[in-house]
C-alpha cells in the first residue's frame, strides 16, 4: 500500500482528508507529460491562453462557498471572512489585463539599417509550484496564472494541511477544458519533491514556505540551473509616529496582527510606537483586541479561529513563555477566552510589552496571534529597530507626513513599504523580499516576466 498524506483538522483534531502519495513512476510520467503539453501550449496565442484562464476562474468561483467551509476545517480560518476569493478574482483578472504588456518583445531604441532586433520573452518550460497552507488559494494563484499565461506547464505540490486545495485547482482546470497534462496536481512527500527537482528537468521552482524549506529546495536544485522564486519567513514591523491617527492606526494594526490567527506572511509581528503616544496606543490596542471572538471557525460570530496545527500553536506558546522568562508582560488574560485550551490549536490573541530584541518573539518568525510592542524615541531609533531582523518582507509606517514616511521607508531593508496600511498585496506591485525572506518576485508585470527567459533576435537582411 502506498504512503498516505493526512490533513488533521485544527477544529477538533479529527482526520479531515487523506490521499495516497503518487508513486515515483507516476511522478516521472507526470513530468514527461508536462514537458510535451508545454510545447503545444506555448504555440497558442496569448488571447487563446487567456480564454482558458477566464474559464478556469469561472469554474473556481462557482464553488467558493464550499471551499470557504473546507478551509475552516483544514486550517481554521473563520467562515465569516468568506475565504480568499475576492482577491483571488482580482489577481487573476489583473494578470489577464497586464499579460500583453508584460510579455511583449523588447525592441532596442536605436534603429540600425538592414537589421531587425528584438528580445522576446519565451516560457521557461516546466514550472514546479510548492504552495503553503496559510493562504492556499491566493499563494497558489500568484504563481500558477502567470506561469500559464507565459506559456509554461505547471506541476503543483500543495501543503498537506490544505490537502484538498490542489485537487480543486485540478478540477477547475479540467472543467475549463484545459489541454491535458498542462496542469497536474501531485501528492508527494518532501523526499519525492526533492527527487523531482534533482532530475534537472524542472525549469523553474516557485516556493512559499519556511526558511528551512527554502534551504532544502536550494540544495536539491544545486547544479540543475533551475530558476527559483522563494518567499520565506517574515517578522514584519510597524512604526506608529507621534502624528499618526490613533484610532485608525489601532484598528488596522489589530487586524494586521491577528487576522487569520496571525498566520499571514506579511502580518504585523512587532510594533514600535513613538513614546509620546505609547500609553494611549496600548490602551486602545488592548481594547480593540478584546473585541475579537475566539471560537469555532464554522460559527458566524467567530472572528478568530484555531491555528492551523497544534504544532504551530505550541511554537507560539513557547515564544511567549521565553519572553515572559526574560521579563515581558502579557496584557491579555487568556482565561477570558473559553476556547483557549492547552493541547489544542486554539490560542487567544496576546499583546506583549516590556519586550526587547533578545527575545524570540521579537526576532524569530512567530506566525501566530501575538505581537510585541515597544516605545521608541525617534525616527532613527524606529529605523534601527525595524532593521533588527534577518527577514525583510514588509514594513508599515503610520503617520500623516507622506514625505517623511517615504524617507523612513528608504532606510528600511524590506521588500515593500506601506503607509497607513499593512497586510495587503497590491497586484500591480512586485511582491518580493530581502535577506532570509527570499528572492525573486510575484505579482505585477515583473511577476509574469519571472516565468520567462529572454531570447534575442538579431536579423540581418540579405539583399
Protein Blocks (a to p, Z undefined) as FASTA:
>chain_A
ZZddddddfklopafbdcddddfklmmmmmmmmmmmmmmmmmpcfklmmmmmmmmmmmmm
mmmmmmmmmmmmmnopafklnpamlmmmmmmmmmmmmmmmmmpccddfbdcehiacdddd
ddfbjacddddfklmmlmmmmmmmmmmmnopacdddddfklmmlmmmmmmmmmmnopaeh
kaccddddfklmmmmmmnopafbdcddddfklmmmmmmmmgonlpacddddddddddddd
fkbcfklmmmmmmmmmmgghlpafkbcfbdcddfklmmmmmmmmmmmmmmpccddfkbmk
lcbdcdfbfklmmmmmmmmmmmmmnopacfbdfklpmklcghiabdcddddehiafkbfk
lmbcfkpabddddddfbfklmmmmmmmccbdfbdcdddfblklmmmmmmmpccfbdcehi
ahiacfkbccddehjlbgcjeehjklmmmmcccddddddddZZ
